[in-house]
Amino acid sequence: MTPDEIQARILYKDQDVIVLNKPSGLPVHAGPNSPDHLELYLDALKFGWSQMPRLAHRLDRDTSGCLVLGRHDKAIRRLGKMFMQGQVGKAYWTVVLGEPPGKSGRVDLPIHKITGKGGWRIVCDPAGQPAITEWRLLGSGGGLSWIECIPKTGRTHQIRVHMKALGCPVRGDAYYGPDPHPGHGLHLHSRLITLPPLAPSKPPIRVEAPPPEHMRAALKLCGWQEE
């Protein structure tokens, strides 16, 4: 991304925090299969500060939407404490295959990371880490459902694994699906994030990210209207 392109993805900015609309397909960190990643572009977000902003949390490579950055050491420490203590509100939009059992509910299934010759994956396992996802059906159509997910824990691939356990895997998720129609891109989007005030004199922060282009056709089938 050019500096202009990453700056155009800023959803919110103050002296402490930047919230970006992360694109799907871009990992946040470097890795063995990730020569291109978000941290390569953060220098364009200094805006006069002596250091680049840093990630306060992470999103998976193929998940789009709200991503919080801290602009200095003190902000990073405060944000880290907020995330660890569960003070940060998160809401995800996903489009899934089929329909869930009801209009709303709660998936309370521990999950566990297993590693084999083909790599690693996450599975539901009573011996795993506690994982809770609350969900609400927002619309449906064309064999798809639009669901809002509120993760109460922050486990890797939690929503994807919990939606599969619910009987309606995420559209475009060839890893946990399988999606019978691959190539759509993962339909999982960090729609909303809320943060408590970082200082007594400041208001809380609430930021929404518009859905990415690759999800819009499916969302419209489920009743979503352009904003």
C-alpha positions as CSV (number, residue, x, y, z in Angstrom):
1,M,0.0,0.0,0.0
2,T,1.1,3.6,-0.6
3,P,1.1,6.1,2.2
4,D,-2.1,7.6,0.8
5,E,-3.8,4.2,0.6
6,I,-3.1,3.2,4.2
7,Q,-4.0,6.7,5.4
8,A,-7.3,6.4,3.6
9,R,-8.1,3.4,5.7
10,I,-8.0,5.4,9.0
11,L,-11.4,5.2,10.7
12,Y,-10.4,7.1,13.8
13,K,-7.4,9.0,15.0
14,D,-6.5,10.9,18.2
15,Q,-3.3,11.6,20.1
16,D,-3.3,8.0,21.6
17,V,-5.1,5.7,19.2
18,I,-5.5,5.0,15.5
19,V,-8.2,2.5,14.3
20,L,-7.6,1.2,10.8
21,N,-10.0,-0.6,8.4
22,K,-7.7,-3.6,7.7
23,P,-8.1,-5.1,4.3
24,S,-8.8,-8.8,3.9
25,G,-5.8,-10.9,2.8
26,L,-3.2,-8.8,4.5
27,P,-1.5,-10.3,7.6
28,V,-0.7,-7.9,10.4
29,H,2.7,-9.5,11.2
30,A,5.6,-10.9,9.2
31,G,5.7,-14.7,8.9
32,P,7.2,-17.5,6.8
33,N,4.5,-17.1,4.2
34,S,3.9,-13.4,4.8
35,P,6.5,-11.3,3.1
36,D,3.9,-8.5,2.7
37,H,2.3,-7.5,5.9
38,L,0.7,-4.5,7.6
39,E,3.7,-3.5,9.8
40,L,5.6,-2.6,6.6
41,Y,3.3,0.3,6.1
42,L,2.9,1.8,9.6
43,D,5.6,4.5,9.1
44,A,3.0,6.4,7.0
45,L,0.9,6.7,10.2
46,K,3.4,8.5,12.4
47,F,1.9,12.0,11.7
48,G,4.8,13.8,13.4
49,W,5.2,11.3,16.3
50,S,8.8,10.0,16.8
51,Q,7.7,6.3,16.6
52,M,5.4,4.3,14.4
53,P,2.1,3.2,15.9
54,R,2.0,-0.4,17.1
55,L,-0.6,-3.1,17.1
56,A,-2.8,-3.3,20.2
57,H,-4.2,-6.7,19.1
58,R,-4.4,-8.7,15.9
59,L,-6.8,-9.8,13.2
60,D,-6.3,-12.9,11.1
61,R,-4.9,-12.5,7.6
62,D,-8.3,-12.9,5.9
63,T,-10.4,-11.0,8.4
64,S,-11.1,-7.4,7.6
65,G,-12.2,-4.4,9.6
66,C,-11.4,-2.5,12.9
67,L,-7.8,-2.9,14.0
68,V,-6.6,-0.8,17.0
69,L,-3.1,0.7,17.0
70,G,-1.4,2.6,19.9
71,R,0.6,5.7,19.0
72,H,3.0,5.7,21.9
73,D,4.3,3.5,24.7
74,K,1.8,4.7,27.3
75,A,-1.1,4.1,25.0
76,I,0.1,0.7,24.1
77,R,0.4,-0.3,27.8
78,R,-3.1,1.0,28.5
79,L,-4.6,-0.7,25.5
80,G,-2.9,-3.9,26.3
81,K,-4.4,-3.8,29.8
82,M,-7.9,-3.1,28.4
83,F,-7.7,-6.1,26.0
84,M,-6.4,-8.4,28.7
85,Q,-9.2,-7.4,31.1
86,G,-12.0,-7.7,28.6
87,Q,-12.8,-4.0,28.6
88,V,-12.8,-3.8,24.8
89,G,-16.1,-4.3,23.0
90,K,-16.0,-6.2,19.7
91,A,-18.7,-7.1,17.2
92,Y,-18.1,-9.1,14.0
93,W,-20.2,-9.5,10.9
94,T,-20.1,-12.8,9.1
95,V,-22.0,-14.4,6.3
96,V,-22.4,-18.1,6.8
97,L,-23.7,-21.1,4.8
98,G,-27.2,-22.2,5.8
99,E,-29.1,-20.9,8.8
100,P,-28.3,-21.1,12.6
101,P,-30.7,-22.8,15.0
102,G,-32.7,-19.8,16.1
103,K,-32.5,-16.1,16.1
104,S,-29.8,-15.7,18.7
105,G,-27.7,-17.8,21.0
106,R,-24.4,-18.5,22.7
107,V,-21.7,-21.0,21.8
108,D,-19.8,-22.0,24.9
109,L,-17.3,-24.6,23.5
110,P,-13.6,-24.7,24.6
111,I,-11.2,-24.8,21.7
112,H,-7.7,-26.3,21.3
113,K,-4.9,-25.9,18.8
114,I,-3.6,-29.2,17.3
115,T,-0.5,-29.5,15.1
116,G,0.2,-32.2,12.6
117,K,2.2,-32.8,9.4
118,G,-0.1,-30.6,7.5
119,G,0.2,-27.7,9.9
120,W,-2.1,-26.5,12.7
121,R,-5.8,-26.0,13.1
122,I,-8.3,-25.2,15.9
123,V,-10.8,-27.7,17.1
124,C,-13.5,-27.8,19.7
125,D,-12.2,-29.8,22.6
126,P,-13.5,-30.0,26.2
127,A,-9.8,-30.0,27.4
128,G,-9.1,-26.8,25.5
129,Q,-9.2,-23.1,26.5
130,P,-12.6,-21.6,27.4
131,A,-14.2,-19.9,24.4
132,I,-17.6,-18.1,24.2
133,T,-19.3,-16.4,21.3
134,E,-22.7,-14.8,21.5
135,W,-24.5,-14.5,18.2
136,R,-27.5,-12.8,16.6
137,L,-29.2,-13.4,13.2
138,L,-29.5,-10.2,11.3
139,G,-30.9,-11.5,8.0
140,S,-30.9,-14.4,5.6
141,G,-31.5,-15.2,1.9
142,G,-30.1,-17.3,-0.9
143,G,-29.0,-20.1,1.3
144,L,-26.9,-17.6,3.4
145,S,-27.3,-16.0,6.8
146,W,-25.9,-12.7,8.1
147,I,-24.8,-13.0,11.7
148,E,-23.4,-10.6,14.2
149,C,-20.9,-12.3,16.6
150,I,-19.8,-11.0,19.9
151,P,-16.7,-12.9,21.1
152,K,-16.5,-12.9,24.9
153,T,-13.0,-14.5,24.7
154,G,-10.3,-13.8,22.1
155,R,-9.1,-17.2,20.9
156,T,-7.5,-17.8,17.5
157,H,-10.1,-18.6,14.8
158,Q,-12.8,-18.7,17.5
159,I,-15.7,-17.4,15.5
160,R,-14.9,-19.6,12.5
161,V,-14.7,-22.7,14.6
162,H,-17.8,-21.8,16.6
163,M,-19.9,-21.1,13.5
164,K,-18.9,-24.5,12.1
165,A,-19.9,-26.1,15.4
166,L,-23.3,-24.3,15.1
167,G,-23.8,-26.0,11.7
168,C,-23.3,-22.9,9.5
169,P,-19.6,-22.4,8.5
170,V,-18.4,-19.0,7.4
171,R,-18.7,-18.4,3.7
172,G,-15.3,-18.5,1.9
173,D,-13.7,-20.5,4.7
174,A,-12.0,-23.4,2.9
175,Y,-10.0,-24.3,6.0
176,Y,-12.9,-24.9,8.4
177,G,-15.8,-25.0,5.9
178,P,-15.5,-26.5,3.5
179,D,-17.1,-23.9,1.3
180,P,-18.6,-25.7,-1.7
181,H,-18.1,-22.4,-3.7
182,P,-14.5,-21.4,-3.0
183,G,-13.0,-18.1,-4.2
184,H,-15.4,-15.7,-2.5
185,G,-12.9,-14.6,0.2
186,L,-13.5,-15.1,3.9
187,H,-16.8,-13.5,4.9
188,L,-15.7,-12.3,8.4
189,H,-15.4,-8.6,9.3
190,S,-14.6,-6.8,12.5
191,R,-17.5,-4.4,12.3
192,L,-17.4,-2.6,15.6
193,I,-14.9,-1.8,18.3
194,T,-15.4,0.2,21.5
195,L,-12.7,1.3,23.9
196,P,-13.1,2.9,27.4
197,P,-11.6,6.3,27.9
198,L,-7.8,6.2,27.8
199,A,-7.7,9.2,30.2
200,P,-10.3,10.6,32.7
201,S,-10.8,13.7,30.5
202,K,-11.5,11.7,27.3
203,P,-14.7,10.1,26.1
204,P,-15.0,6.4,25.2
205,I,-14.2,5.5,21.6
206,R,-16.7,3.7,19.3
207,V,-15.7,2.9,15.7
208,E,-17.5,1.0,12.9
209,A,-15.9,-0.3,9.7
210,P,-17.9,-0.5,6.5
211,P,-18.1,-4.0,5.1
212,P,-15.5,-4.9,2.5
213,E,-16.4,-5.1,-1.2
214,H,-16.1,-8.9,-1.3
215,M,-18.9,-9.3,1.3
216,R,-21.4,-6.8,0.0
217,A,-23.2,-9.0,-2.5
218,A,-23.8,-11.7,0.1
219,L,-24.9,-9.2,2.7
220,K,-27.4,-7.7,0.3
221,L,-28.9,-11.2,-0.3
222,C,-29.4,-11.3,3.4
223,G,-31.1,-8.0,3.6
224,W,-28.3,-5.5,4.3
225,Q,-28.7,-2.1,2.6
226,E,-25.9,0.2,1.5
227,E,-25.1,2.9,4.0
